[in-house]
Amino acid sequence: MAEPRWLTDPEMRTWLNVTQVLMLLPAALDRQLREDAGIPHAYYQILATLSGADGRCLRMTDLARVVGTTTSRLSHAVASLEQRGWVERQACPSDKRGQVAHLTEAGWETLRAAAPGHVEEVRRLVFDNLDPEDIAQLGAITAKMLPPLAAS
């Protein structure tokens, strides 16, 4: 078996920072959305994703892929969003076996009400401490990181 490619000291410091961001940022965003809007970050992501989709709807399988969850977890989340009247499941017009999630007007209004506080928190936690060059570098770095993650 080949020798492991251990991280260098600079790589290890960077990796530890990345893991902290990956743990702390979602928790902070979830806390803000729960406190200010009464919804978890995962639900906000579903509503936001649907709001940007054509006709404010997406196939359930596509929505699960975009928000980074399993179809089973998404189904449970959508059931909760349906109970709140924010999302409706409908038969997929192109595939009668499939379903689409559709953002309702009430869901759109919920998203619109939650968005200002959420955006302010994203700005405070992510962008306010970065200069324009840092933001460009972060964008370039994350763009390079996404393809292998999406393929896995």
Backbone bond lengths (Angstrom), bond angles and torsions (degrees), N, CA, C in turn:
res aa  C-N    CA-C-N  psi(-1)  N-CA   C-N-CA  omega(-1)  CA-C   N-CA-C  phi
1 M - - - 1.456 - - 1.529 109.17 -
2 A 1.319 115.95 139.81 1.466 121.33 -177.53 1.524 110.54 -68.85
3 E 1.295 115.29 149.38 1.471 122.18 176.91 1.533 108.85 -65.02
4 P 1.343 117.97 135.66 1.475 119.91 178.22 1.530 111.11 -60.25
5 R 1.301 115.51 145.79 1.463 120.88 175.92 1.526 107.76 -88.14
6 W 1.328 116.76 83.75 1.451 121.90 -176.57 1.526 110.67 -62.18
7 L 1.316 115.79 151.70 1.458 120.39 178.13 1.525 110.14 -73.27
8 T 1.320 115.12 142.58 1.460 120.09 172.98 1.529 108.29 -73.20
9 D 1.319 117.36 168.24 1.468 119.78 178.63 1.534 112.17 -58.82
10 P 1.339 119.73 -45.76 1.475 118.59 176.68 1.532 112.30 -63.65
11 E 1.317 117.40 -38.43 1.468 120.18 177.43 1.521 110.91 -64.07
12 M 1.329 117.00 -41.47 1.469 120.59 179.84 1.526 110.79 -64.11
13 R 1.322 117.78 -44.29 1.477 120.18 178.01 1.531 110.23 -60.45
14 T 1.323 116.25 -43.80 1.467 120.63 179.29 1.520 110.58 -64.69
15 W 1.327 116.92 -44.70 1.459 120.95 -179.63 1.528 111.26 -60.61
16 L 1.330 117.30 -43.03 1.464 120.02 178.79 1.529 110.91 -62.84
17 N 1.332 117.11 -38.95 1.467 119.80 175.56 1.523 111.39 -64.05
18 V 1.330 116.73 -43.44 1.468 120.79 179.29 1.530 110.02 -60.82
19 T 1.336 117.60 -45.31 1.466 119.26 -178.46 1.518 111.12 -64.62
20 Q 1.331 117.30 -36.13 1.466 118.80 176.90 1.517 111.44 -65.51
21 V 1.325 117.35 -42.93 1.464 120.53 177.72 1.531 109.80 -61.48
22 L 1.339 116.38 -43.99 1.467 120.24 -179.19 1.522 112.42 -63.10
23 M 1.306 117.82 -27.30 1.465 120.79 178.81 1.526 111.63 -89.19
24 L 1.323 117.42 -44.46 1.457 120.97 -172.45 1.526 114.03 -79.22
25 L 1.333 117.76 -38.30 1.465 119.95 -176.47 1.526 113.11 -64.00
26 P 1.343 119.23 -50.25 1.470 117.66 178.88 1.536 112.57 -60.36
27 A 1.331 116.75 -37.67 1.468 119.78 179.45 1.527 110.75 -64.98
28 A 1.327 117.29 -41.45 1.466 120.67 179.65 1.529 111.09 -66.42
29 L 1.327 116.92 -42.03 1.469 120.01 179.12 1.528 111.02 -66.60
30 D 1.318 116.20 -39.10 1.465 120.42 177.80 1.529 110.27 -63.27
31 R 1.323 116.65 -44.79 1.469 121.48 179.98 1.524 110.67 -59.84
32 Q 1.339 116.90 -46.67 1.464 120.37 -179.32 1.521 111.09 -61.77
33 L 1.321 117.49 -45.69 1.464 120.14 -178.27 1.524 111.97 -67.07
34 R 1.318 117.26 -38.27 1.470 119.94 177.49 1.526 110.89 -65.06
35 E 1.333 116.22 -43.59 1.469 120.32 -178.54 1.525 112.00 -69.35
36 D 1.323 116.68 -45.43 1.464 120.45 -173.11 1.524 114.02 -86.39
37 A 1.334 117.14 -33.31 1.464 119.94 -173.19 1.526 113.30 -122.78
38 G 1.324 117.62 -8.85 1.458 120.46 178.81 1.519 114.61 73.94
39 I 1.335 116.96 21.93 1.457 119.68 179.02 1.532 109.76 -133.29
40 P 1.320 117.18 146.62 1.463 119.17 175.67 1.526 111.61 -73.81
41 H 1.311 115.02 156.89 1.456 121.08 -179.29 1.531 111.80 -57.18
42 A 1.327 117.17 -37.82 1.474 120.38 179.66 1.526 110.96 -59.56
43 Y 1.324 117.65 -40.77 1.469 120.76 178.74 1.525 110.62 -68.61
44 Y 1.336 115.95 -39.93 1.461 119.81 177.43 1.529 110.03 -58.93
45 Q 1.335 116.79 -43.41 1.467 120.82 -179.96 1.525 111.12 -61.33
46 I 1.321 116.91 -39.35 1.463 120.25 178.41 1.533 109.94 -64.42
47 L 1.328 116.25 -48.08 1.469 120.14 -179.92 1.528 110.81 -61.79
48 A 1.333 117.10 -43.80 1.460 121.03 -178.66 1.525 111.00 -65.19
49 T 1.319 116.54 -40.26 1.466 120.40 179.37 1.525 110.35 -64.34
50 L 1.329 116.77 -45.22 1.462 120.20 178.58 1.530 111.42 -63.85
51 S 1.334 116.89 -35.70 1.468 119.54 -178.17 1.519 111.82 -63.95
52 G 1.317 117.21 -28.90 1.449 120.79 -179.63 1.521 114.54 -91.70
53 A 1.316 116.53 -4.19 1.464 120.56 -178.41 1.523 110.75 -85.39
54 D 1.314 115.73 154.42 1.457 122.24 177.47 1.530 109.22 -58.12
55 G 1.317 116.36 123.49 1.453 120.98 -179.47 1.515 113.43 70.39
56 R 1.348 116.23 13.13 1.467 122.16 -177.73 1.524 112.41 55.39
57 C 1.345 116.61 35.05 1.462 119.39 176.96 1.522 110.31 -145.42
58 L 1.326 114.68 152.66 1.463 122.70 178.01 1.513 108.97 -144.96
59 R 1.335 115.29 150.38 1.468 119.64 170.84 1.519 107.86 -59.08
60 M 1.312 115.89 144.32 1.462 120.45 -178.44 1.534 111.21 -58.01
61 T 1.320 117.42 -41.35 1.467 119.83 -179.35 1.528 111.21 -64.88
62 D 1.325 117.09 -39.24 1.468 120.68 178.42 1.531 110.68 -68.73
63 L 1.320 116.45 -40.89 1.458 120.71 178.52 1.529 110.44 -62.19
64 A 1.317 117.77 -43.27 1.469 121.44 178.42 1.524 110.43 -59.39
65 R 1.322 116.26 -43.49 1.470 120.19 -179.82 1.520 111.21 -63.87
66 V 1.322 116.90 -44.34 1.468 120.83 -177.16 1.524 111.61 -66.39
67 V 1.323 117.93 -41.50 1.473 119.46 -178.38 1.523 112.38 -87.09
68 G 1.329 116.99 -1.91 1.459 120.49 172.89 1.509 115.08 75.12
69 T 1.317 116.45 43.63 1.464 120.04 177.85 1.524 109.07 -137.21
70 T 1.319 115.20 174.83 1.461 119.98 176.68 1.519 109.20 -82.80
71 T 1.323 116.16 160.54 1.465 119.22 177.74 1.523 110.34 -65.23
72 S 1.324 117.85 -31.65 1.456 120.60 178.35 1.533 111.25 -65.86
73 R 1.319 116.84 -47.60 1.476 119.62 178.32 1.517 111.11 -64.63
74 L 1.333 115.67 -39.78 1.458 118.75 178.65 1.521 110.51 -62.56
75 S 1.309 117.28 -40.82 1.457 121.33 179.90 1.531 110.79 -58.67
76 H 1.328 116.75 -42.62 1.474 120.49 177.96 1.533 110.81 -65.32
77 A 1.338 116.40 -42.33 1.459 119.82 179.87 1.525 110.91 -65.04
78 V 1.327 116.70 -43.38 1.460 120.52 179.89 1.525 110.42 -64.89
79 A 1.323 117.84 -35.76 1.467 120.32 176.62 1.528 110.07 -60.18
80 S 1.329 116.89 -41.90 1.466 120.31 177.63 1.528 111.24 -66.54
81 L 1.322 116.71 -40.29 1.463 120.58 178.34 1.530 111.17 -67.21
82 E 1.331 116.49 -33.90 1.468 120.47 175.53 1.526 110.42 -64.41
83 Q 1.329 116.86 -42.35 1.467 120.46 179.78 1.521 111.28 -60.59
84 R 1.316 116.45 -31.99 1.464 121.07 178.84 1.529 112.12 -82.79
85 G 1.336 115.94 -8.51 1.458 120.41 -179.68 1.516 113.95 81.31
86 W 1.334 117.56 16.81 1.459 121.31 -176.04 1.524 113.35 -94.17
87 V 1.318 116.82 -22.54 1.460 122.36 -178.42 1.522 107.96 -138.53
88 E 1.329 116.30 147.28 1.464 122.14 172.78 1.519 108.28 -124.83
89 R 1.318 115.61 140.94 1.464 119.76 171.56 1.516 107.32 -92.65
90 Q 1.323 115.42 137.67 1.456 121.28 178.84 1.523 108.50 -135.07
91 A 1.325 115.57 157.02 1.463 119.68 175.37 1.520 108.94 -64.60
92 C 1.295 115.94 141.13 1.463 120.99 177.99 1.525 108.96 -73.32
93 P 1.320 118.17 124.80 1.462 120.02 -177.50 1.535 113.65 -63.12
94 S 1.328 117.11 -30.26 1.464 119.58 -177.17 1.529 113.35 -92.77
95 D 1.340 116.66 -12.51 1.464 120.66 -178.23 1.527 107.30 -150.52
96 K 1.309 116.78 101.96 1.469 120.99 -174.08 1.533 113.20 -62.67
97 R 1.347 116.99 -18.66 1.462 119.03 176.72 1.521 111.91 -78.50
98 G 1.327 116.33 -23.80 1.454 121.10 -176.97 1.517 112.18 -89.94
99 Q 1.324 114.71 167.49 1.457 121.16 176.97 1.513 109.35 -128.70
100 V 1.323 114.47 152.65 1.452 120.46 172.01 1.522 108.11 -116.20
101 A 1.325 115.10 149.92 1.464 121.46 171.73 1.518 106.15 -99.60
102 H 1.318 116.16 131.50 1.459 122.08 -177.42 1.521 108.84 -120.53
103 L 1.327 116.94 128.31 1.461 122.42 177.22 1.524 109.10 -74.91
104 T 1.320 116.90 122.19 1.462 120.86 179.24 1.535 109.63 -81.29
105 E 1.309 115.41 170.61 1.464 119.91 176.36 1.529 110.50 -61.47
106 A 1.335 116.82 -39.50 1.473 120.14 177.63 1.521 110.85 -63.94
107 G 1.327 117.64 -37.75 1.456 121.52 176.67 1.516 111.66 -65.58
108 W 1.329 115.38 -40.81 1.460 121.01 177.35 1.521 110.46 -61.45
109 E 1.321 116.71 -44.09 1.473 120.41 179.49 1.530 111.26 -66.01
110 T 1.318 116.89 -38.10 1.470 120.81 176.56 1.521 110.16 -61.93
111 L 1.316 116.37 -45.12 1.460 121.40 178.65 1.527 110.63 -62.10
112 R 1.322 116.97 -45.78 1.466 121.10 179.84 1.522 111.47 -60.72
113 A 1.328 116.90 -37.33 1.462 120.19 179.48 1.530 111.86 -71.70
114 A 1.330 116.94 -35.03 1.466 121.36 -177.93 1.523 112.87 -80.88
115 A 1.316 117.41 -26.83 1.465 121.79 -170.76 1.532 114.88 -60.15
116 P 1.332 121.00 -44.59 1.474 118.59 -177.29 1.534 113.44 -58.80
117 G 1.318 117.60 -45.07 1.466 119.93 178.74 1.512 112.20 -66.59
118 H 1.329 115.74 -38.00 1.459 120.27 179.45 1.525 111.00 -65.76
119 V 1.322 116.68 -46.29 1.460 120.91 179.99 1.534 110.20 -62.93
120 E 1.310 116.72 -39.96 1.463 119.92 178.27 1.528 110.87 -62.89
121 E 1.325 117.03 -39.61 1.468 120.73 178.48 1.531 110.86 -68.17
122 V 1.319 117.94 -40.81 1.468 121.29 175.60 1.521 109.46 -60.79
123 R 1.321 116.23 -45.36 1.467 120.09 178.92 1.531 110.45 -60.38
124 R 1.336 116.86 -46.38 1.470 121.27 -177.92 1.528 111.78 -63.79
125 L 1.327 116.42 -44.42 1.463 120.49 -174.41 1.527 113.76 -82.14
126 V 1.317 117.80 -29.83 1.468 120.13 -173.13 1.526 112.23 -110.11
127 F 1.309 118.05 -53.16 1.454 119.67 -166.40 1.521 116.10 -95.83
128 D 1.323 119.18 -27.10 1.462 120.28 -175.56 1.527 113.50 -63.06
129 N 1.305 118.43 -26.60 1.466 121.24 -179.45 1.526 112.78 -94.85
130 L 1.318 117.22 6.77 1.459 121.48 -179.29 1.520 110.12 -115.18
131 D 1.333 115.77 143.08 1.471 118.50 172.95 1.531 108.22 -89.52
132 P 1.327 117.92 170.09 1.476 119.52 -177.11 1.535 113.64 -54.77
133 E 1.323 117.31 -35.97 1.469 119.88 178.65 1.530 110.60 -66.38
134 D 1.339 117.03 -41.32 1.466 120.73 177.15 1.526 110.75 -60.18
135 I 1.330 115.77 -42.88 1.468 120.48 -178.64 1.525 110.14 -63.60
136 A 1.326 116.72 -42.46 1.467 120.09 177.80 1.527 110.50 -62.82
137 Q 1.340 117.19 -42.47 1.461 120.79 179.45 1.525 111.14 -65.85
138 L 1.330 116.92 -42.44 1.463 120.29 178.46 1.525 110.34 -61.33
139 G 1.326 116.55 -42.17 1.460 120.54 177.08 1.518 111.92 -61.27
140 A 1.319 116.57 -43.61 1.466 120.51 -179.40 1.531 110.72 -67.39
141 I 1.312 116.65 -41.82 1.470 120.54 -179.20 1.529 110.73 -65.74
142 T 1.325 117.20 -47.49 1.471 118.87 -178.72 1.521 110.97 -66.79
143 A 1.332 117.58 -32.20 1.472 120.03 176.70 1.528 110.41 -63.53
144 K 1.327 117.48 -35.09 1.468 120.96 177.55 1.523 111.62 -73.13
145 M 1.324 116.80 -29.16 1.464 120.75 -177.56 1.527 112.55 -79.71
146 L 1.318 117.68 -27.61 1.462 121.14 -173.60 1.532 115.70 -65.82
147 P 1.327 120.47 -44.90 1.474 118.30 -175.65 1.534 115.40 -55.48
148 P 1.340 120.19 -47.65 1.468 116.84 179.05 1.531 112.51 -66.95
149 L 1.330 116.88 -29.52 1.468 119.52 177.64 1.524 110.68 -69.63
150 A 1.321 116.43 -43.36 1.465 120.45 -179.79 1.523 111.28 -65.40
151 A 1.328 116.53 -30.20 1.468 120.47 -178.17 1.528 112.40 -79.32
152 S 1.330 116.69 -16.51 1.477 118.58 -175.82 1.510 112.77 -87.52
